[in-house]
């Protein structure tokens, strides 16, 4: 089947098998291997991408569902010039990354949260990231990373005078 | 700027945070095909027939391999004689046993084809408990019998010393199998050529190279193993990476096509090693003033179908059964047995979490029986510099246990509400731990590391130990940066490639910072010699008057006399002073009696004391951890951010071990091989771990440092058990202590 969607700001037109999963289209057709597969059952969140701004487990989404929609993967989070997004900077500064396999999904779930809610409470952070498992960090530094990112984004917004 | 002891970002963080880091599953090669195995599906039996015709006929299937297709001995393992086949040829010893490998044009086709392979197995009654395995008339799982490994530690005369004890506590403590549950399932990718290259998510690439080559029946030099970015390991990506790595290489050479094998989550849980379940009988005697005089411990480990790391885990439990205490009379017997279950091996902590749970439970029981303060009894018996530990080894330095106890004692504040409240029970627990750093007497302990400087002053570190998320690459880069006076962003650490770095032994035993770091330090010191000698010539002074700092060679007595390091490096190169060095760090030969397990074992121990305050919901059994303090003597903190990450992460693994995680078997088949049914801690289960570093300089580590990756697992597990036992008023003797267990214990208490 023919599929059109916007991926990381670029229009994509591809031919895919009707039963293909979104994660396979991203990784195998588009070469966006930053999206990780940890369980294949929607239980770990490593494959999280944003679909029209909302986090989804791309292993549980059929490729056909991407038609006409907008997808953001980890490759589209940093600026085109390679500058890191404030969430990425914050995660690195507080030590929220260890092995890095859950990291792309964590960053995207965090982005979805902070795009909606610029000063989340701890409970709201827990709710937003409860579908993203991590075995390395114990999660404390991931929560720190989200809080730090929200502060930096707030400062950035002040500096630039308007909400993005 | 000297970066030792400074909070620094992970040197490999940029690739990871942007998704550019290449994990094994991210490799793509033209013509690549995919492998999937057919597993036994029954825990014990004998193969009578394999019929793969239906699989072969599936469009897209390119090859089907059985044991007969393996050129080499079809054996892997850790300690010879190896006992684990890549593909079973006759005996089936556990449910997840690989029998047939199917290769197809896609992973999906390979999986479907593997399901179509018919393996007829004449089943045996599976042996599923250690008692059944040790029964006199038990069927032998291996020709050698059902005892994998058994050892004794004998210090003093425990039996006699119990006579002089005023109080004795006795108990039997049990722990369950735990899965590593790293987020990245095991994955390898083999690329054929004149030499074969294996890209692997793995922990010990040289170990894998040896086994791959042996099973290909080729010399080691014909195989190159490249460690891909590895999505967690915790001890788990040794055996299984060897198994699928060898299979992928064998298939790749047969087909002359790249072969990827990527486990699904269920395979990762069923078909790769777990933490040993344990049953520990422990008896401890003390005088009425609280001094422990004797301990007798019997450790039985359920090792599952194959030996894997069991010999070394067995040994680790012997050495650590006394905990961090001076006990003059000690008898420990530790035995691992084969059962028809998933094999057990290395998992962060390596036997120490199991025995620490037993030991720390008994310390609390002793304190209660004697009416002593639970922290005070630990201080009274805790090791100090100059004391002989369980193996009789005496450290004159870097025994920081007492300081960790002091830090915890100072932290004490009342976190439980003073008013009684009907819904909740509150409790506080303490636990101490000691964990050996380095392979020590368990095996050879050599690390080779290279440091080289380019003429532009940038530095490349090469070492055969692996980055698995723990931050070792950052530590090694910090060491090179500190010695060579260049900023951290000028230092890179090579990916591990068996062609490009020296064999450094396995990445285990919390040895990367200590043993690995010493090799990096030595190599950097040699490169520094060239630089300061050159700078001395340039400034017409002796080399000892030069220091390397802030990117310059600087005259010590005149800060303004300085030459940029790239200029010095360039001049050194043209003068013929070497800018690259390969150095070795070798732990001293252990002076050790393997019959009594007395002597010098490890180059250092990490010591720790934890405190945990909990609130237990009487109705639901839910435990809220209000406070968790983890004080560890790490010698010297190299990267505080990395240290906190290690202690926080290890603590949650310990918490999972003690409260949530359990592999559930029914008739030898794992029932919960997925994240919906296996209770892996989520962000909502996290505990508020606060790291308290104690720095008792370790002479055997770089800048005095020692490892920290494993010890918090044991302490966090034990402290949880003690805190919950304190809250509920019942001593729990089995891990995990689940909500159901807690509710049941409370109800039982109410009825008594």
Interface residues (C-beta under 8 A of the other chain):
Chain A: X27 X28 X31 X32 X33 X34 X35 X36 X37 X38 X39 X40 X41 X43 X44 X46 X73 X74 X75 X77 X78 X84 X88 X91 X92 X93 X94 X95 X97 X98 X99 X100 X101 X102 X103 X104 X107 X125 X126 X129 X130 X132 X133 X134 X135 X136 X137 X138 X139 X140 X141 X142 X143
Chain B: X7 X9 X10 X12 X13 X14 X15 X16 X17 X18 X19 X20 X21 X22 X23 X25 X26 X28 X180 X181 X182 X183 X184 X185 X229 X230 X231 X232 X234 X264 X265 X468 X469 X470 X471 X641 X642 X644 X645 X648 X649 X650 X651 X652 X653 X674 X675 X676 X680 X681 X682 X683 X684 X686 X687 X688 X689
